[in-house]
Amino acid sequence: MKKRKDFFDQYGPEARAILDELLDKYAEYGTAQFVLPDVLQIPPISERGNVIEIAKMFGGSEKLRDAVNQLQTLLYAA
């Protein structure tokens, strides 16, 4: 669990909120909901902005993709 906290701590509040919503989508639908950029275009995530705006919260599209990949790795390791 410490790895998960460290993972979330590296992001700002807006990015953490999106990661929390991604976790909710995972719990509800499984890995099918982790397809980028599709997952960013469904509520409640889409209410935070468009894909470009959301990527900026993570420091760019590559960092967003890395965050989602790390989140998936942590989920599968649990």
PyMOL Python script that loads the backbone (N, CA, C, O; Angstrom):
from pymol import cmd

cmd.read_pdbstr("""\
ATOM      1  N   MET A   1       0.810  -1.198   0.000  1.00  0.00           N
ATOM      2  CA  MET A   1       0.000   0.000   0.000  1.00  0.00           C
ATOM      3  C   MET A   1       0.855   1.264   0.000  1.00  0.00           C
ATOM      4  O   MET A   1       0.418   2.297  -0.508  1.00  0.00           O
ATOM      5  N   LYS A   2       2.052   1.207   0.552  1.00  0.00           N
ATOM      6  CA  LYS A   2       2.908   2.390   0.575  1.00  0.00           C
ATOM      7  C   LYS A   2       3.233   2.848  -0.843  1.00  0.00           C
ATOM      8  O   LYS A   2       3.276   4.048  -1.112  1.00  0.00           O
ATOM      9  N   LYS A   3       3.461   1.902  -1.748  1.00  0.00           N
ATOM     10  CA  LYS A   3       3.752   2.265  -3.133  1.00  0.00           C
ATOM     11  C   LYS A   3       2.597   3.053  -3.735  1.00  0.00           C
ATOM     12  O   LYS A   3       2.805   3.999  -4.495  1.00  0.00           O
ATOM     13  N   ARG A   4       1.385   2.657  -3.390  1.00  0.00           N
ATOM     14  CA  ARG A   4       0.219   3.359  -3.921  1.00  0.00           C
ATOM     15  C   ARG A   4       0.180   4.792  -3.412  1.00  0.00           C
ATOM     16  O   ARG A   4      -0.084   5.710  -4.189  1.00  0.00           O
ATOM     17  N   LYS A   5       0.437   5.004  -2.128  1.00  0.00           N
ATOM     18  CA  LYS A   5       0.435   6.356  -1.569  1.00  0.00           C
ATOM     19  C   LYS A   5       1.536   7.181  -2.223  1.00  0.00           C
ATOM     20  O   LYS A   5       1.297   8.325  -2.608  1.00  0.00           O
ATOM     21  N   ASP A   6       2.727   6.629  -2.355  1.00  0.00           N
ATOM     22  CA  ASP A   6       3.831   7.335  -3.012  1.00  0.00           C
ATOM     23  C   ASP A   6       3.468   7.701  -4.445  1.00  0.00           C
ATOM     24  O   ASP A   6       3.801   8.785  -4.923  1.00  0.00           O
ATOM     25  N   PHE A   7       2.790   6.799  -5.116  1.00  0.00           N
ATOM     26  CA  PHE A   7       2.369   7.038  -6.490  1.00  0.00           C
ATOM     27  C   PHE A   7       1.449   8.259  -6.553  1.00  0.00           C
ATOM     28  O   PHE A   7       1.672   9.159  -7.362  1.00  0.00           O
ATOM     29  N   PHE A   8       0.432   8.297  -5.718  1.00  0.00           N
ATOM     30  CA  PHE A   8      -0.514   9.405  -5.730  1.00  0.00           C
ATOM     31  C   PHE A   8       0.124  10.715  -5.269  1.00  0.00           C
ATOM     32  O   PHE A   8      -0.233  11.783  -5.768  1.00  0.00           O
ATOM     33  N   ASP A   9       1.045  10.646  -4.342  1.00  0.00           N
ATOM     34  CA  ASP A   9       1.674  11.850  -3.790  1.00  0.00           C
ATOM     35  C   ASP A   9       2.500  12.624  -4.818  1.00  0.00           C
ATOM     36  O   ASP A   9       2.776  13.807  -4.617  1.00  0.00           O
ATOM     37  N   GLN A  10       2.893  11.989  -5.896  1.00  0.00           N
ATOM     38  CA  GLN A  10       3.713  12.683  -6.883  1.00  0.00           C
ATOM     39  C   GLN A  10       2.897  13.600  -7.796  1.00  0.00           C
ATOM     40  O   GLN A  10       3.465  14.321  -8.616  1.00  0.00           O
ATOM     41  N   TYR A  11       1.568  13.576  -7.659  1.00  0.00           N
ATOM     42  CA  TYR A  11       0.694  14.376  -8.515  1.00  0.00           C
ATOM     43  C   TYR A  11      -0.045  15.442  -7.710  1.00  0.00           C
ATOM     44  O   TYR A  11      -0.252  15.306  -6.504  1.00  0.00           O
ATOM     45  N   GLY A  12      -0.432  16.498  -8.408  1.00  0.00           N
ATOM     46  CA  GLY A  12      -1.207  17.556  -7.793  1.00  0.00           C
ATOM     47  C   GLY A  12      -2.639  17.103  -7.541  1.00  0.00           C
ATOM     48  O   GLY A  12      -3.038  16.028  -7.986  1.00  0.00           O
ATOM     49  N   PRO A  13      -3.417  17.922  -6.826  1.00  0.00           N
ATOM     50  CA  PRO A  13      -4.777  17.531  -6.456  1.00  0.00           C
ATOM     51  C   PRO A  13      -5.691  17.214  -7.646  1.00  0.00           C
ATOM     52  O   PRO A  13      -6.482  16.274  -7.576  1.00  0.00           O
ATOM     53  N   GLU A  14      -5.595  17.976  -8.724  1.00  0.00           N
ATOM     54  CA  GLU A  14      -6.460  17.715  -9.879  1.00  0.00           C
ATOM     55  C   GLU A  14      -6.119  16.377 -10.541  1.00  0.00           C
ATOM     56  O   GLU A  14      -7.011  15.606 -10.894  1.00  0.00           O
ATOM     57  N   ALA A  15      -4.842  16.116 -10.702  1.00  0.00           N
ATOM     58  CA  ALA A  15      -4.415  14.857 -11.302  1.00  0.00           C
ATOM     59  C   ALA A  15      -4.780  13.683 -10.397  1.00  0.00           C
ATOM     60  O   ALA A  15      -5.208  12.637 -10.886  1.00  0.00           O
ATOM     61  N   ARG A  16      -4.615  13.842  -9.083  1.00  0.00           N
ATOM     62  CA  ARG A  16      -5.002  12.776  -8.144  1.00  0.00           C
ATOM     63  C   ARG A  16      -6.493  12.487  -8.235  1.00  0.00           C
ATOM     64  O   ARG A  16      -6.904  11.329  -8.167  1.00  0.00           O
ATOM     65  N   ALA A  17      -7.305  13.526  -8.386  1.00  0.00           N
ATOM     66  CA  ALA A  17      -8.748  13.331  -8.505  1.00  0.00           C
ATOM     67  C   ALA A  17      -9.076  12.506  -9.753  1.00  0.00           C
ATOM     68  O   ALA A  17      -9.951  11.640  -9.719  1.00  0.00           O
ATOM     69  N   ILE A  18      -8.377  12.777 -10.838  1.00  0.00           N
ATOM     70  CA  ILE A  18      -8.599  12.007 -12.066  1.00  0.00           C
ATOM     71  C   ILE A  18      -8.168  10.557 -11.858  1.00  0.00           C
ATOM     72  O   ILE A  18      -8.862   9.639 -12.296  1.00  0.00           O
ATOM     73  N   LEU A  19      -7.048  10.344 -11.205  1.00  0.00           N
ATOM     74  CA  LEU A  19      -6.597   8.973 -10.925  1.00  0.00           C
ATOM     75  C   LEU A  19      -7.597   8.240 -10.039  1.00  0.00           C
ATOM     76  O   LEU A  19      -7.840   7.049 -10.236  1.00  0.00           O
ATOM     77  N   ASP A  20      -8.177   8.935  -9.068  1.00  0.00           N
ATOM     78  CA  ASP A  20      -9.217   8.329  -8.222  1.00  0.00           C
ATOM     79  C   ASP A  20     -10.419   7.921  -9.069  1.00  0.00           C
ATOM     80  O   ASP A  20     -10.983   6.844  -8.881  1.00  0.00           O
ATOM     81  N   GLU A  21     -10.805   8.786 -10.001  1.00  0.00           N
ATOM     82  CA  GLU A  21     -11.933   8.461 -10.875  1.00  0.00           C
ATOM     83  C   GLU A  21     -11.599   7.292 -11.797  1.00  0.00           C
ATOM     84  O   GLU A  21     -12.464   6.472 -12.105  1.00  0.00           O
ATOM     85  N   LEU A  22     -10.352   7.219 -12.233  1.00  0.00           N
ATOM     86  CA  LEU A  22      -9.929   6.061 -13.031  1.00  0.00           C
ATOM     87  C   LEU A  22     -10.033   4.778 -12.210  1.00  0.00           C
ATOM     88  O   LEU A  22     -10.439   3.739 -12.731  1.00  0.00           O
ATOM     89  N   LEU A  23      -9.670   4.843 -10.939  1.00  0.00           N
ATOM     90  CA  LEU A  23      -9.805   3.673 -10.066  1.00  0.00           C
ATOM     91  C   LEU A  23     -11.260   3.249  -9.944  1.00  0.00           C
ATOM     92  O   LEU A  23     -11.573   2.059  -9.964  1.00  0.00           O
ATOM     93  N   ASP A  24     -12.148   4.231  -9.817  1.00  0.00           N
ATOM     94  CA  ASP A  24     -13.580   3.927  -9.749  1.00  0.00           C
ATOM     95  C   ASP A  24     -14.044   3.239 -11.023  1.00  0.00           C
ATOM     96  O   ASP A  24     -14.807   2.274 -10.968  1.00  0.00           O
ATOM     97  N   LYS A  25     -13.586   3.732 -12.174  1.00  0.00           N
ATOM     98  CA  LYS A  25     -13.949   3.108 -13.454  1.00  0.00           C
ATOM     99  C   LYS A  25     -13.404   1.683 -13.533  1.00  0.00           C
ATOM    100  O   LYS A  25     -14.076   0.781 -14.033  1.00  0.00           O
ATOM    101  N   TYR A  26     -12.197   1.490 -13.041  1.00  0.00           N
ATOM    102  CA  TYR A  26     -11.605   0.153 -13.041  1.00  0.00           C
ATOM    103  C   TYR A  26     -12.439  -0.792 -12.184  1.00  0.00           C
ATOM    104  O   TYR A  26     -12.726  -1.920 -12.584  1.00  0.00           O
ATOM    105  N   ALA A  27     -12.827  -0.316 -10.991  1.00  0.00           N
ATOM    106  CA  ALA A  27     -13.617  -1.155 -10.080  1.00  0.00           C
ATOM    107  C   ALA A  27     -14.963  -1.526 -10.699  1.00  0.00           C
ATOM    108  O   ALA A  27     -15.473  -2.626 -10.485  1.00  0.00           O
ATOM    109  N   GLU A  28     -15.525  -0.607 -11.461  1.00  0.00           N
ATOM    110  CA  GLU A  28     -16.836  -0.834 -12.049  1.00  0.00           C
ATOM    111  C   GLU A  28     -16.781  -1.644 -13.343  1.00  0.00           C
ATOM    112  O   GLU A  28     -17.627  -2.509 -13.569  1.00  0.00           O
ATOM    113  N   TYR A  29     -15.785  -1.367 -14.196  1.00  0.00           N
ATOM    114  CA  TYR A  29     -15.771  -1.954 -15.538  1.00  0.00           C
ATOM    115  C   TYR A  29     -14.550  -2.795 -15.872  1.00  0.00           C
ATOM    116  O   TYR A  29     -14.533  -3.455 -16.911  1.00  0.00           O
ATOM    117  N   GLY A  30     -13.528  -2.792 -15.024  1.00  0.00           N
ATOM    118  CA  GLY A  30     -12.322  -3.536 -15.326  1.00  0.00           C
ATOM    119  C   GLY A  30     -11.404  -2.780 -16.271  1.00  0.00           C
ATOM    120  O   GLY A  30     -11.566  -1.577 -16.472  1.00  0.00           O
ATOM    121  N   THR A  31     -10.459  -3.469 -16.839  1.00  0.00           N
ATOM    122  CA  THR A  31      -9.422  -2.831 -17.646  1.00  0.00           C
ATOM    123  C   THR A  31      -9.939  -2.223 -18.940  1.00  0.00           C
ATOM    124  O   THR A  31      -9.243  -1.413 -19.553  1.00  0.00           O
ATOM    125  N   ALA A  32     -11.132  -2.587 -19.372  1.00  0.00           N
ATOM    126  CA  ALA A  32     -11.665  -2.025 -20.618  1.00  0.00           C
ATOM    127  C   ALA A  32     -11.780  -0.510 -20.550  1.00  0.00           C
ATOM    128  O   ALA A  32     -11.765   0.155 -21.586  1.00  0.00           O
ATOM    129  N   GLN A  33     -11.894   0.039 -19.368  1.00  0.00           N
ATOM    130  CA  GLN A  33     -12.044   1.483 -19.210  1.00  0.00           C
ATOM    131  C   GLN A  33     -10.715   2.229 -19.199  1.00  0.00           C
ATOM    132  O   GLN A  33     -10.714   3.453 -19.069  1.00  0.00           O
ATOM    133  N   PHE A  34      -9.599   1.547 -19.329  1.00  0.00           N
ATOM    134  CA  PHE A  34      -8.285   2.200 -19.261  1.00  0.00           C
ATOM    135  C   PHE A  34      -7.707   2.536 -20.629  1.00  0.00           C
ATOM    136  O   PHE A  34      -6.500   2.746 -20.741  1.00  0.00           O
ATOM    137  N   VAL A  35      -8.507   2.592 -21.643  1.00  0.00           N
ATOM    138  CA  VAL A  35      -8.023   2.905 -22.981  1.00  0.00           C
ATOM    139  C   VAL A  35      -7.954   4.428 -23.123  1.00  0.00           C
ATOM    140  O   VAL A  35      -8.968   5.122 -23.047  1.00  0.00           O
ATOM    141  N   LEU A  36      -6.732   4.929 -23.332  1.00  0.00           N
ATOM    142  CA  LEU A  36      -6.551   6.369 -23.545  1.00  0.00           C
ATOM    143  C   LEU A  36      -6.701   6.683 -25.022  1.00  0.00           C
ATOM    144  O   LEU A  36      -6.249   5.877 -25.835  1.00  0.00           O
ATOM    145  N   PRO A  37      -7.276   7.745 -25.414  1.00  0.00           N
ATOM    146  CA  PRO A  37      -7.871   8.818 -24.622  1.00  0.00           C
ATOM    147  C   PRO A  37      -9.338   8.600 -24.288  1.00  0.00           C
ATOM    148  O   PRO A  37      -9.960   9.455 -23.659  1.00  0.00           O
ATOM    149  N   ASP A  38      -9.907   7.457 -24.705  1.00  0.00           N
ATOM    150  CA  ASP A  38     -11.342   7.216 -24.526  1.00  0.00           C
ATOM    151  C   ASP A  38     -11.817   7.400 -23.091  1.00  0.00           C
ATOM    152  O   ASP A  38     -12.867   7.997 -22.853  1.00  0.00           O
ATOM    153  N   VAL A  39     -11.052   6.894 -22.144  1.00  0.00           N
ATOM    154  CA  VAL A  39     -11.461   6.958 -20.751  1.00  0.00           C
ATOM    155  C   VAL A  39     -11.571   8.406 -20.251  1.00  0.00           C
ATOM    156  O   VAL A  39     -12.303   8.677 -19.299  1.00  0.00           O
ATOM    157  N   LEU A  40     -10.862   9.316 -20.877  1.00  0.00           N
ATOM    158  CA  LEU A  40     -10.900  10.716 -20.461  1.00  0.00           C
ATOM    159  C   LEU A  40     -12.122  11.446 -21.013  1.00  0.00           C
ATOM    160  O   LEU A  40     -12.392  12.587 -20.639  1.00  0.00           O
ATOM    161  N   GLN A  41     -12.849  10.792 -21.892  1.00  0.00           N
ATOM    162  CA  GLN A  41     -13.983  11.429 -22.550  1.00  0.00           C
ATOM    163  C   GLN A  41     -15.322  10.988 -21.989  1.00  0.00           C
ATOM    164  O   GLN A  41     -16.364  11.281 -22.574  1.00  0.00           O
ATOM    165  N   ILE A  42     -15.309  10.278 -20.852  1.00  0.00           N
ATOM    166  CA  ILE A  42     -16.556   9.850 -20.231  1.00  0.00           C
ATOM    167  C   ILE A  42     -16.678  10.476 -18.841  1.00  0.00           C
ATOM    168  O   ILE A  42     -15.679  10.685 -18.153  1.00  0.00           O
ATOM    169  N   PRO A  43     -17.913  10.770 -18.441  1.00  0.00           N
ATOM    170  CA  PRO A  43     -18.105  11.363 -17.112  1.00  0.00           C
ATOM    171  C   PRO A  43     -17.689  10.380 -16.024  1.00  0.00           C
ATOM    172  O   PRO A  43     -17.802   9.171 -16.228  1.00  0.00           O
ATOM    173  N   PRO A  44     -17.230  10.839 -14.921  1.00  0.00           N
ATOM    174  CA  PRO A  44     -17.067  12.227 -14.499  1.00  0.00           C
ATOM    175  C   PRO A  44     -15.734  12.837 -14.933  1.00  0.00           C
ATOM    176  O   PRO A  44     -15.503  14.030 -14.730  1.00  0.00           O
ATOM    177  N   ILE A  45     -14.870  12.039 -15.519  1.00  0.00           N
ATOM    178  CA  ILE A  45     -13.549  12.546 -15.907  1.00  0.00           C
ATOM    179  C   ILE A  45     -13.674  13.656 -16.953  1.00  0.00           C
ATOM    180  O   ILE A  45     -12.970  14.662 -16.876  1.00  0.00           O
ATOM    181  N   SER A  46     -14.551  13.479 -17.910  1.00  0.00           N
ATOM    182  CA  SER A  46     -14.708  14.462 -18.983  1.00  0.00           C
ATOM    183  C   SER A  46     -15.168  15.824 -18.463  1.00  0.00           C
ATOM    184  O   SER A  46     -14.966  16.843 -19.124  1.00  0.00           O
ATOM    185  N   GLU A  47     -15.773  15.841 -17.304  1.00  0.00           N
ATOM    186  CA  GLU A  47     -16.232  17.101 -16.708  1.00  0.00           C
ATOM    187  C   GLU A  47     -15.065  17.960 -16.220  1.00  0.00           C
ATOM    188  O   GLU A  47     -15.255  19.135 -15.904  1.00  0.00           O
ATOM    189  N   ARG A  48     -13.878  17.395 -16.156  1.00  0.00           N
ATOM    190  CA  ARG A  48     -12.692  18.124 -15.696  1.00  0.00           C
ATOM    191  C   ARG A  48     -11.973  18.836 -16.836  1.00  0.00           C
ATOM    192  O   ARG A  48     -11.033  19.595 -16.599  1.00  0.00           O
ATOM    193  N   GLY A  49     -12.406  18.597 -18.064  1.00  0.00           N
ATOM    194  CA  GLY A  49     -11.790  19.257 -19.216  1.00  0.00           C
ATOM    195  C   GLY A  49     -11.657  18.292 -20.375  1.00  0.00           C
ATOM    196  O   GLY A  49     -12.004  17.115 -20.272  1.00  0.00           O
ATOM    197  N   ASN A  50     -11.144  18.813 -21.487  1.00  0.00           N
ATOM    198  CA  ASN A  50     -10.916  17.941 -22.631  1.00  0.00           C
ATOM    199  C   ASN A  50      -9.600  17.183 -22.432  1.00  0.00           C
ATOM    200  O   ASN A  50      -8.901  17.382 -21.438  1.00  0.00           O
ATOM    201  N   VAL A  51      -9.283  16.334 -23.369  1.00  0.00           N
ATOM    202  CA  VAL A  51      -8.100  15.473 -23.249  1.00  0.00           C
ATOM    203  C   VAL A  51      -6.826  16.303 -23.066  1.00  0.00           C
ATOM    204  O   VAL A  51      -5.973  15.956 -22.249  1.00  0.00           O
ATOM    205  N   ILE A  52      -6.697  17.372 -23.806  1.00  0.00           N
ATOM    206  CA  ILE A  52      -5.497  18.215 -23.711  1.00  0.00           C
ATOM    207  C   ILE A  52      -5.406  18.868 -22.338  1.00  0.00           C
ATOM    208  O   ILE A  52      -4.332  18.909 -21.738  1.00  0.00           O
ATOM    209  N   GLU A  53      -6.525  19.376 -21.839  1.00  0.00           N
ATOM    210  CA  GLU A  53      -6.529  20.013 -20.526  1.00  0.00           C
ATOM    211  C   GLU A  53      -6.191  19.016 -19.416  1.00  0.00           C
ATOM    212  O   GLU A  53      -5.462  19.341 -18.479  1.00  0.00           O
ATOM    213  N   ILE A  54      -6.721  17.817 -19.532  1.00  0.00           N
ATOM    214  CA  ILE A  54      -6.437  16.786 -18.534  1.00  0.00           C
ATOM    215  C   ILE A  54      -4.961  16.394 -18.600  1.00  0.00           C
ATOM    216  O   ILE A  54      -4.319  16.233 -17.562  1.00  0.00           O
ATOM    217  N   ALA A  55      -4.421  16.240 -19.797  1.00  0.00           N
ATOM    218  CA  ALA A  55      -3.003  15.892 -19.943  1.00  0.00           C
ATOM    219  C   ALA A  55      -2.120  16.954 -19.293  1.00  0.00           C
ATOM    220  O   ALA A  55      -1.111  16.620 -18.670  1.00  0.00           O
ATOM    221  N   LYS A  56      -2.484  18.216 -19.428  1.00  0.00           N
ATOM    222  CA  LYS A  56      -1.710  19.300 -18.819  1.00  0.00           C
ATOM    223  C   LYS A  56      -1.652  19.171 -17.300  1.00  0.00           C
ATOM    224  O   LYS A  56      -0.666  19.573 -16.682  1.00  0.00           O
ATOM    225  N   MET A  57      -2.699  18.614 -16.693  1.00  0.00           N
ATOM    226  CA  MET A  57      -2.713  18.423 -15.241  1.00  0.00           C
ATOM    227  C   MET A  57      -1.621  17.451 -14.794  1.00  0.00           C
ATOM    228  O   MET A  57      -1.185  17.476 -13.643  1.00  0.00           O
ATOM    229  N   PHE A  58      -1.192  16.604 -15.713  1.00  0.00           N
ATOM    230  CA  PHE A  58      -0.159  15.615 -15.425  1.00  0.00           C
ATOM    231  C   PHE A  58       1.217  16.058 -15.911  1.00  0.00           C
ATOM    232  O   PHE A  58       2.214  15.386 -15.650  1.00  0.00           O
ATOM    233  N   GLY A  59       1.273  17.173 -16.610  1.00  0.00           N
ATOM    234  CA  GLY A  59       2.533  17.650 -17.153  1.00  0.00           C
ATOM    235  C   GLY A  59       2.744  17.256 -18.599  1.00  0.00           C
ATOM    236  O   GLY A  59       3.867  17.312 -19.100  1.00  0.00           O
ATOM    237  N   GLY A  60       1.678  16.859 -19.274  1.00  0.00           N
ATOM    238  CA  GLY A  60       1.765  16.498 -20.687  1.00  0.00           C
ATOM    239  C   GLY A  60       1.210  15.112 -20.954  1.00  0.00           C
ATOM    240  O   GLY A  60       0.982  14.324 -20.036  1.00  0.00           O
ATOM    241  N   SER A  61       0.999  14.835 -22.228  1.00  0.00           N
ATOM    242  CA  SER A  61       0.358  13.573 -22.599  1.00  0.00           C
ATOM    243  C   SER A  61       1.209  12.347 -22.256  1.00  0.00           C
ATOM    244  O   SER A  61       0.680  11.307 -21.864  1.00  0.00           O
ATOM    245  N   GLU A  62       2.525  12.476 -22.407  1.00  0.00           N
ATOM    246  CA  GLU A  62       3.405  11.339 -22.090  1.00  0.00           C
ATOM    247  C   GLU A  62       3.364  11.013 -20.598  1.00  0.00           C
ATOM    248  O   GLU A  62       3.346   9.844 -20.214  1.00  0.00           O
ATOM    249  N   LYS A  63       3.348  12.039 -19.766  1.00  0.00           N
ATOM    250  CA  LYS A  63       3.283  11.817 -18.320  1.00  0.00           C
ATOM    251  C   LYS A  63       1.926  11.269 -17.908  1.00  0.00           C
ATOM    252  O   LYS A  63       1.839  10.474 -16.972  1.00  0.00           O
ATOM    253  N   LEU A  64       0.871  11.682 -18.591  1.00  0.00           N
ATOM    254  CA  LEU A  64      -0.454  11.110 -18.337  1.00  0.00           C
ATOM    255  C   LEU A  64      -0.449   9.631 -18.669  1.00  0.00           C
ATOM    256  O   LEU A  64      -0.925   8.809 -17.886  1.00  0.00           O
ATOM    257  N   ARG A  65       0.088   9.294 -19.832  1.00  0.00           N
ATOM    258  CA  ARG A  65       0.154   7.883 -20.239  1.00  0.00           C
ATOM    259  C   ARG A  65       0.975   7.068 -19.233  1.00  0.00           C
ATOM    260  O   ARG A  65       0.590   5.954 -18.878  1.00  0.00           O
ATOM    261  N   ASP A  66       2.098   7.616 -18.777  1.00  0.00           N
ATOM    262  CA  ASP A  66       2.923   6.938 -17.779  1.00  0.00           C
ATOM    263  C   ASP A  66       2.146   6.733 -16.476  1.00  0.00           C
ATOM    264  O   ASP A  66       2.230   5.671 -15.857  1.00  0.00           O
ATOM    265  N   ALA A  67       1.390   7.753 -16.064  1.00  0.00           N
ATOM    266  CA  ALA A  67       0.609   7.650 -14.824  1.00  0.00           C
ATOM    267  C   ALA A  67      -0.425   6.538 -14.931  1.00  0.00           C
ATOM    268  O   ALA A  67      -0.591   5.755 -13.996  1.00  0.00           O
ATOM    269  N   VAL A  68      -1.120   6.462 -16.060  1.00  0.00           N
ATOM    270  CA  VAL A  68      -2.129   5.420 -16.245  1.00  0.00           C
ATOM    271  C   VAL A  68      -1.468   4.044 -16.276  1.00  0.00           C
ATOM    272  O   VAL A  68      -1.997   3.091 -15.704  1.00  0.00           O
ATOM    273  N   ASN A  69      -0.329   3.933 -16.932  1.00  0.00           N
ATOM    274  CA  ASN A  69       0.391   2.657 -16.963  1.00  0.00           C
ATOM    275  C   ASN A  69       0.852   2.245 -15.559  1.00  0.00           C
ATOM    276  O   ASN A  69       0.750   1.076 -15.187  1.00  0.00           O
ATOM    277  N   GLN A  70       1.357   3.206 -14.789  1.00  0.00           N
ATOM    278  CA  GLN A  70       1.774   2.902 -13.411  1.00  0.00           C
ATOM    279  C   GLN A  70       0.587   2.492 -12.561  1.00  0.00           C
ATOM    280  O   GLN A  70       0.687   1.575 -11.745  1.00  0.00           O
ATOM    281  N   LEU A  71      -0.538   3.171 -12.751  1.00  0.00           N
ATOM    282  CA  LEU A  71      -1.748   2.827 -12.003  1.00  0.00           C
ATOM    283  C   LEU A  71      -2.167   1.399 -12.315  1.00  0.00           C
ATOM    284  O   LEU A  71      -2.509   0.639 -11.409  1.00  0.00           O
ATOM    285  N   GLN A  72      -2.142   1.039 -13.564  1.00  0.00           N
ATOM    286  CA  GLN A  72      -2.487  -0.331 -13.951  1.00  0.00           C
ATOM    287  C   GLN A  72      -1.529  -1.333 -13.313  1.00  0.00           C
ATOM    288  O   GLN A  72      -1.959  -2.377 -12.822  1.00  0.00           O
ATOM    289  N   THR A  73      -0.251  -1.025 -13.317  1.00  0.00           N
ATOM    290  CA  THR A  73       0.737  -1.926 -12.713  1.00  0.00           C
ATOM    291  C   THR A  73       0.454  -2.110 -11.232  1.00  0.00           C
ATOM    292  O   THR A  73       0.516  -3.229 -10.723  1.00  0.00           O
ATOM    293  N   LEU A  74       0.145  -1.031 -10.540  1.00  0.00           N
ATOM    294  CA  LEU A  74      -0.169  -1.123  -9.112  1.00  0.00           C
ATOM    295  C   LEU A  74      -1.434  -1.944  -8.870  1.00  0.00           C
ATOM    296  O   LEU A  74      -1.510  -2.697  -7.899  1.00  0.00           O
ATOM    297  N   LEU A  75      -2.411  -1.803  -9.736  1.00  0.00           N
ATOM    298  CA  LEU A  75      -3.655  -2.569  -9.586  1.00  0.00           C
ATOM    299  C   LEU A  75      -3.401  -4.063  -9.752  1.00  0.00           C
ATOM    300  O   LEU A  75      -3.933  -4.881  -9.002  1.00  0.00           O
ATOM    301  N   TYR A  76      -2.587  -4.406 -10.735  1.00  0.00           N
ATOM    302  CA  TYR A  76      -2.321  -5.816 -10.972  1.00  0.00           C
ATOM    303  C   TYR A  76      -1.411  -6.417  -9.911  1.00  0.00           C
ATOM    304  O   TYR A  76      -1.432  -7.628  -9.689  1.00  0.00           O
ATOM    305  N   ALA A  77      -0.617  -5.586  -9.258  1.00  0.00           N
ATOM    306  CA  ALA A  77       0.285  -6.076  -8.210  1.00  0.00           C
ATOM    307  C   ALA A  77      -0.438  -6.292  -6.891  1.00  0.00           C
ATOM    308  O   ALA A  77       0.054  -7.005  -6.017  1.00  0.00           O
ATOM    309  N   ALA A  78      -1.609  -5.677  -6.748  1.00  0.00           N
ATOM    310  CA  ALA A  78      -2.354  -5.761  -5.474  1.00  0.00           C
ATOM    311  C   ALA A  78      -2.996  -7.112  -5.283  1.00  0.00           C
ATOM    312  O   ALA A  78      -3.655  -7.345  -4.270  1.00  0.00           O
TER     313      ALA A  78
END
""", "prot")
cmd.dss("prot")
cmd.show_as("cartoon", "prot")
cmd.util.cbc("prot")
cmd.orient("prot")
